[in-house]
Amino acid sequence: MRKSQIWRGLSAFTAMVLTLSVVGTTVVSDHRTDIDKFLGTTSTKVVTDEEVDTSEMYTYTSDYANTTELVTAMADIGERMSEEGSVLLKNNGALPLTADETGKVSLLGFSSYFPNKGAILGPTAAENHGTDADTIDLVGALEARGFTLNDTLKKMYNSDGLKAIFKSEVATWTGTMEYLNLTAPAVGGVYTDKEPSVSQLDSADAGWRDSLNASNVLILTIGRAGSENADYTPGEAGVDPADGLNQADPLGLSDDERGLIAAAIESKKASGGKLIILLNNGNPMEIDELADNDDIDAILHVGTPGSFGFYGVADILKGDVNPSGHLTDTYAVDNSISPAAMNYGDLQWANANPATYINDAIVEAEGIYTGYKYYETRYADTVLGQGNAAAEVGSTGGAWSYDNEVTYTFGYGLSYTTFEQKITACDVDLGSRTAKVTVEVTNTGDVAGKDAVQLYVSVPYTDYDREHLVEKSAIQLLDFGKTGIIEPGQTETVELTADLYYMASWDSTSENAAGTTGCYILDDGDYYFTVGNGAHEALNNVLAAQGKTTADGMTADGNAENVIVWNLDKLDNTTFAHTKNGTAVENQLADMDLNYWMPGTVTYLSRNDWAATFPQTYSGLTATDEMLDIMDNDVYVYQTGGEGAITWGAQNGLTLANLKGVTDMEDDRWDLLIDQMELSEALIRTAFGGTSTKSIASITSPEAIQNDGPTGFGSYPIGQYGTKDASTGDPCVLAANDPNAGFMGNIMANNIVVAQTFNKDLAYEWGKIVGNYSLWSNCTILWGISANQHRLPYCARNLEYYSEDPVLSSFLAAKQTVGEQEYGVIAAVKHFCFNDTEMNRTGVAPFMTEQKAREGDIRCMQSAIEDARCLGVMTAYNRAGVYTDNSHTGLIKNILHGEFGFYGLISEDFIMDPGYVCLKEAVQNGITMSCNTGDNSLEAVAGYYPNAGWNLETVGADATVQQALKEAMKMQNYAIANSNAMDGLVASSHLESVKTWYDNLFTGLTVASAILFALCAFMLYRTRKD
Amino acid sequence: MKRALFGTIVNALAVIAACFGLVQYFTNAGTTYFKGLGTNPAVIAATVIAIAALVVWCLLGEARTTWKDILPIAAPALLMFALLTLLNSRINGIAAIMTCENNAANMADLQSALYALGGLGVAAVLACLAAFFSVKKA
């Protein structure tokens, strides 16, 4: 090799490295926030003059003196949540176990050894180890509570041979990941059974059956996994055809599961033992055959209990705690024949167009009849003999009969004792829009325990409703409460103040205070208030009060004396004509009804005639040209002539800290502050929300770190951003070598377990602990109040959300929000709204009546927004009808902001397509940021959104968009000013850029490679010359 | 002679890898997931110029004059520029598909992006390596 070649090669190499360092610097700048998060570095810092009074620098203080106290409290509430949130579905006296029985336990089913503590993605459960509160599984929890487990089984299920059978493989971009616990099917995929067959167990260890004789308390775990970005498909279509295991539905049992249960029954009969089934699932399984099997002694639904919940499960099994959980969802015999299931899955438009995310149309033709509101209302109508309720359609076979369709109803749950509840007073006051209800709860059994009070109401279904297409559930939850521990023979009185709004119905035809149409109404007639262990018992009380008995087809006689009737003499469309902030309501979502665009297309389910209106499947619909014009996601046309109309870049001398803790959004200083911002800053900040709200120099707005998710702060451990420097004045300073620096906060059980407690105080307490974690971890924004309605059991993400019932969801979400925000968290509710499926969630177009929308998904989040005043909201990937969710003015601007008075930070979901982000439409609806990231420059914005017109020239000419931008920035900074992100700042603080080590590395690399390149090029030149 | 042949082969492989990367980039820019980002003229221009430089250098043969040396020196730098510019535009998408949007369709869309990145990366390395050798007998 000649010298010239060597110098040429070195020149090429150094030139390449120089390019790498120069362009790499740009790449790093574009993704600085995420790199900082990954590396634990920081690129900006707050600088405050030392002479300034810093006594009010920190607004929020923790309840805990150190991280050990914090994580111990987290473990404690995780345990208590499962103690109260596990639901005893069946018990013939087998539970609780005696001390002797805890010494001879056999755990069966691989999910006993590798349970799902959380979801695969989304509401995951942290695996904390080596901290002061380590994650525990079922085996660990039982052993910690003194159980003695069958060692033969333990070894067998941990053998490589069996692991190879029940391991799941999930494809990722980096290859295949293996899980030993259950996984949910990928979107559009099928469920594959993983339970080893009995013969496979025999092959693994021929002595396993014999080992059950000495350890004859058999605890067998079966389950179904949940996850974001996953879905079950109803019916046999959702089951891997290669399995051949007689499985009719992914949520039903397979022959391998049946075989294991049969083997367990055989063994326990032979040895005189007992069999207890644990359900480790979020999505309601089809378990009618287990409920009906007398050889199964007990069934305990434990859900996915998080990092510490199995301690609570052990406490229940052992009898240290009396179970008091109640179901949040109906357990149907066959989920796939419900009205909602008729329209679920990949229902493509005939004129689908991937270019603009026109993919699926989901017609939610079931209307308001979701979950128990379908099953119980249809049952009521069979008893009342109306609406062709007993027709065969939607039945498992023959005439529709409740007993054939429902295994366990919403709100059902058993205890080790018995309770008697009496509703003794119900004072309805339309003036205050409340009902004060008194319920006496008496422990009539032998064991102390808590009980849930479920207040239900049955509202009249009238001729007016039939004429105006207003639907009414025969029974609905109105409020709930939880007692303390009641000793045997003792009585506790529970007082509830029910918000009557939650029993009002949306009537799209009603006159209203706005002078248009659409209003909440209360029909004239009798309103039946009652209580019950679940919706079915409550409904039976109502039917009894209406004079019905088992002779009329009731499943059991109700207790008419436990009903208080209140009469309204005429239809009321004025009491709820205004929301709590005084906004007059009117139709906002008429265009979400497919019939608005394509008249006569959809028949919505009505109790007026169950048979004639039972939903058909709507697939292959053809969107009209008018619809397509909107679904191209480019609705707004920029205006011109607005240059200079809006004030930017003013010198008003304010910083965000001047408005720290100012909750009055009418305070004039807000406008003065935002006037200081440059238009470019507003454009960048709305375009790039990403994983944090970036700092804004002109108003000294600090960066606020965002986190998922629903089970607690799960993006960063305490030590990632936690304060380590005691001289800062931060009251939450990590110790040197803090053992909990690596502790992740996503420890809680899934929201179904939280909701199954029916305990608002516990939700509030969890919110407070989340708030404390926020202070120690210096993470402010939590996308954690996940409250979408469980439309049907097949959405694998259901475990992230509370319930099929809006009242249960809404009130628990509100309590958790209040708890979090007491410590300065920006508690964010999601996904507003209609994230009903994970299938094609970018682009899917859900259609429904406005009544369903308002009384379903929207109501699930309403109290957290309207009452608890959450400071954050995340919108949804999906559309609302034909508009992208973020573009729907009625939903976002008029309902969320207008009717509910939301004021704060709103982020889009993780929408990556720059066209589908719909910046100009979204910002005008009050969206304050997208979820993309990029450099703090307009060039980066233009690069990411090449066709959005999101630049100084276009937006600078449109006064309307500019004004919306200012309002968006005001709302976002209002949220930050009222959060713990402001801790450490005073009015004179300012932000300074910091060179990180990687900045210095790139700078050094650039300089070094430039010098070396120059040297090599010179030597090449000289060599050539010679 | 052997070294020149080796250099020619490496150079040719670099051209092939760069062409492959460019084709994959066009493919990726047309996928449902990434189409909204459009195509970046800088990526295309840098890759095309790099390919042209490598081809011209090969056709001209071993340099005796300094200006011809610019071709093999510029090519890897241009390919590195194209690689990083493309990477910068795909990071958000990769992150999303790694987490919230992991499904078969998006994974398929992502594949061409990864191939494009791989092709350009390999091309840059090979082009750099080729610069150490003659491309044909002088």
Contacts between the chains, C-beta under 8 A, distances in Angstrom:
chain1	res1	chain2	res2	distance
A	1	B	3	6.7
A	1	B	132	6.7
A	1	B	133	7.2
A	4	B	63	7.7
A	4	B	69	7.8
A	5	B	131	7.8
A	5	B	132	5.6
A	5	B	133	6.3
A	5	B	134	6.7
A	6	B	132	6.6
A	8	B	63	7.7
A	8	B	69	5.1
A	8	B	72	6.3
A	8	B	73	6.5
A	8	B	131	5.2
A	8	B	132	7.2
A	9	B	128	7.2
A	9	B	129	7.6
A	9	B	131	4.5
A	9	B	132	3.2
A	9	B	133	7.8
A	11	B	69	7.4
A	11	B	73	4.8
A	11	B	131	7.4
A	12	B	72	5.7
A	12	B	73	4.5
A	12	B	75	7.5
A	12	B	76	5.2
A	12	B	77	7.5
A	12	B	127	7.2
A	12	B	128	5.0
A	12	B	131	3.6
A	12	B	132	7.9
A	13	B	76	7.5
A	13	B	128	5.3
A	13	B	131	7.6
A	15	B	73	5.4
A	15	B	74	7.2
A	15	B	76	6.9
A	15	B	77	4.2
A	16	B	76	4.2
A	16	B	77	5.1
A	16	B	79	7.9
A	16	B	80	4.9
A	16	B	124	6.2
A	16	B	128	5.4
A	18	B	77	7.1
A	19	B	77	4.4
A	19	B	78	7.9
A	19	B	80	4.5
A	19	B	81	5.2
A	19	B	84	7.6
A	20	B	80	5.4
A	20	B	84	6.9
A	23	B	80	7.2
A	23	B	81	5.6
A	23	B	84	4.1
A	23	B	85	6.6
A	23	B	88	8.0
A	24	B	84	6.1
A	26	B	84	7.7
A	26	B	88	6.8
A	27	B	84	5.7
A	27	B	87	6.5
A	27	B	88	4.7
A	27	B	91	7.7
A	30	B	88	5.8
A	30	B	91	7.8
A	31	B	88	8.0
A	31	B	91	5.9
A	34	B	95	7.7
A	121	B	99	6.7
A	121	B	100	7.2
A	121	B	102	7.8
A	171	B	102	8.0
A	171	B	104	7.9
A	171	B	107	6.7
A	172	B	98	6.9
A	172	B	102	6.4
A	173	B	94	7.0
A	173	B	97	6.0
A	173	B	98	5.6
A	173	B	102	7.4
A	173	B	107	6.3
A	173	B	110	5.8
A	173	B	114	7.5
A	174	B	98	7.9
A	186	B	102	7.6
A	186	B	103	6.0
A	186	B	104	6.8
A	187	B	103	4.7
A	188	B	103	7.0
A	188	B	104	7.0
A	228	B	100	6.4
A	229	B	100	5.7
A	229	B	101	6.7
A	229	B	102	5.8
A	229	B	103	6.7
A	354	B	32	4.1
A	355	B	32	7.2
A	355	B	35	6.4
A	842	B	101	7.6
A	910	B	96	5.6
A	910	B	99	7.7
A	910	B	100	4.8
A	910	B	101	7.2
A	912	B	33	7.5
A	912	B	92	5.6
A	912	B	93	5.4
A	912	B	96	4.7
A	912	B	101	7.3
A	913	B	33	7.4
A	913	B	36	4.3
A	914	B	36	4.7
A	914	B	37	6.6
A	915	B	36	4.6
A	916	B	36	7.2
A	932	B	92	5.7
A	933	B	92	6.3
A	943	B	40	7.8
A	943	B	89	7.1
A	944	B	37	7.4
A	944	B	89	7.8
A	944	B	92	7.8
A	946	B	37	7.3
A	946	B	38	5.1
A	947	B	38	7.6
A	1017	B	73	7.6
A	1020	B	66	7.0
A	1020	B	69	6.0
A	1021	B	66	5.6
A	1024	B	63	7.7
A	1024	B	64	7.7
A	1024	B	65	7.1
A	1024	B	66	4.7
A	1024	B	69	7.3
A	1025	B	66	7.9
